[in-house]
């Protein structure tokens, strides 16, 4: 199976402007497709911006809302899948959500963040309840988490046990936590033997300063591509052959002793 070429869009877009962020996404999708990418991953809450304060309820939309339809059109025109974050409205509840839309415009997977970080998120959002959401793209099993979720090893291990090969993690990692991107994410990839695409916002936004440092971490613990602090489009490859070899050489998943871990739950 050939590698899945994956693009990571490190950008904060235009907070508060869905139209502006869709234009940024469209342009990035064109560049990613021209580089041979089949998948483009965007940051947390990319559709609207993260630090939008009291405007959040007005910017939120249903999973099948106009933003999703616009992203689907971008996917079809450029012939690649797009994973993007957005605030989802479902009845009276708001969720910090992400969707993976395929190259033919179909929704492949939808996820709601389970572990909410800080006062801002806990004020506005309801926690999701599904820990493992997956989809298939070009023969690769893809899993979805969002930001703070990946900092809990149980979440990533649950994906590994469910067969996830590439974990997509849109994030809004801020100062003073750059060590999460630099150290935690590569360790998660190694200990659970998978690729992790960790895609961050960048620069100042409201009260937050986002760290950038997006990366594609591989199951051997190496970072295949790493962004700096500014706007950037990264291209990396998810290689099923390397994943298979790494899982053979590093048998964490085979050597587990689940009977010893009952106290964890």
N, C-alpha and C positions, 0 to 999 in steps of 0.2 A: 504494500500500500504506500503510495507516495506521501511525502510530508504535507501537512495542511499549512499553507502559508497564511500567517495571521498578522493583521495590522493592529497596532495599539495607538489610539488617538489621545495624546496627553494635551488637554485643553480645558479651560473653563468656559469657552464660548462667550456668550453674551448673557449673563445672568438676568433673568426676567423677560428675555425675548425668545419665545419659542421659534418664531420665524428666523431670527438671527442664528439660533443654534442649528436649525435645520439646514440653513445655507452653509454653515461651517461643516456640518456632517456631509452634505452633498459634495462639497469640494474635496473633503478628505477621502470620501468613498471613491471618487474619481482617481485620485492619486494612488490609493491602495489597490484598486483594480488594475491600474496601469502597471503596478509593480508585481502583479500576479497573485495578489491576496484573494482568498476565498472567504475571509472573515475579517470584519472590522469591529473592534471592541472600544466602547466609549466609557467615560468616567461615570461616577455616581450622579444621579439626578441631572444628567447632561441636558435633557430636553428643556429644562426650565432654569437651570442654575441651582446651586445649593443654598446659598445665603440670601434667600428672597423674603425672609421674614413673614410678615402678615399677608403678603401676596400669595403665599403658598396655596391656600384653599382655592383661590380663583384660577391659579395656573394648573391645578390638578385636573386630570381627565380620566375617563374610563379606559380600561385596557384596550378597547377597540375604538378609541377616540380618534380625533383628527390627526394627532401627532403620530399615532401608530400607522395610520393610513399613509401619511407623508413619508415615514421611514420605509414602509413597504414599497412605495414607488421608487425611492432611492435604491433599494435593494435590486429591484427588477431592472432599472435602467443601467446599473453598473455591474450586475451579475455577480453579486456577493451577498453573504449574510451579514447582518448588523446586530450587535448587542448594545443596547442603550438603556440608561437609567432615567426614570421619570417618577413624579408623584402620581400614584394611582388613586382615583376616587371610586369607591365601591359602596354605594348607599351613603350612609353618614360617616363612614370610616375613610381615612387616608392611609395609604401604605407607601413606604419607600420601596419602589419596585423596579424591576428590570425585565426586558423582553428580548428574546432572540428571534429575529425575523429572518427567514431563509431567502435564498437568491431568487425564488419565484414569488416572493411576497407573502408567504404563509408564516403564521406564528408557529415556531418550533418549540418554544418553552417560555414560561412566564413565572417569575419568582418574586416573593415579597420578603424583604429583609426581616430576619428573626431577632437579631440582637441589636437593639437601638442604642446609639452612642450619644451620651450627653443630653443636656437640658433641651436643646433645640429639637432634636429628633424625638425625644420622649414627650415633648409637649404636643407635637403635631401628628405623629404617626402611631398606628396600631401595629404591634409586632405580627409578622407572618407566622404561620403555623406549620409549613411544610419544610423540613430540614434538607431534603434532597430532591432537586428538580433537575432533570436531564433531557438531552436531545441528541440526535445523531446528525452529523454533518460530514459528508465525504468519508464515511466509515469511521469517524472519530466520535467517541462518546464524550459529550460535553456536559459539564455540570455548572450550576450557577450559585454563587453567593454574592453578598454585597459587603464591602468594606470591613467593618468591625467583626462580621461573621467569621472571617478567616483567622482572626486572632484567637479563636477557640479551637484547639486541636481536635476536639471531638467532631466538630462540623466537617473538617477536611477528611478525617479518618472515615466518617460515615460515607462520604463521597467515594473514597478509595474502595471501601467494601462493596459499594454499589456498582463499581466498575468505571467510575469517571476517569477519563484519560487526560482531559484538558479542563481545568477549572477556570471559569471566567469570574474575575472579581473587580467590578467597577468600584472605585473608592473615592473618598474625599479626605485623604490623609493629610493632617495638618501638623504644624509645629506645636509641641516639641517632640514629635514621634517619628522622625525619619528612620529610626532603627527598624520599624516595622517593615518598610519597603526594603531596607538594606539587608536585614538579617532574618526577620521572622518568616517572610514569604519564601525565600529560598530554602529555609529549614523545613517549612511545611511541605514544599514540593518533594524534598528528599525523604522525609519521614513517612509520607504517605504515597510516595512513588507515583507522581503524576506531573504534568505540566501545569503551571499556574500563570495566567495572564492577569497581571495586577495593573490596573489602568487608573491613573490619578488625575485630579484637577491640578491647577498650578497657579501660583500668584495670590495676590490679595483679593479677598471677596468678603465684603461686610466685615465682621469681627474676626474672620479667619484668615490664616496665611497657609496656603496649601503647598506641600513640599515637592510636588512633582515626583521624580525618581521611579516612574512607571517601569515595569520590567516583565520579561517573559522568563520565568524560572523553570528549569528542567528537572526531571526526576533524579539526575545524578548530583543535584545540588548546585550546579553551575547556572549562572544567569546568562542566557543566550543573547539578550539585548537589553540595554538599560538607557533610559532617558536621563537628561539633566534636569534643570529646574524650570525650564521654559516650555513654550509651546513646541510640540514635536510629534511627528508621525513615525513610529517604529515599525519595522517589518522583521518578523522572526518566523521560524518554522517549527511546527510540532511534528516530530518524527516518530511514527509508531515503532520503527525498528530500534531506535535508541531507547524508547520506553520499555520494550520487551527485554532488551539486553540489561537495562538497569534493574528491572524487577527480578531478573534471574540473579544478578550479582548482589542485590541488596534485598534479602528475603524478609523484610519486616512483616509484610502482609501474610506470608506463610508461617512465620515463626510466632505469631501472636498466640497468647494463652487466654482466650476470653473468659474462661472459668475463674481467673484470678481477679477480674476487673469489676465484679459485681458492685463493689462499693462506689464506683464512679456514678452509678445511677440510683 
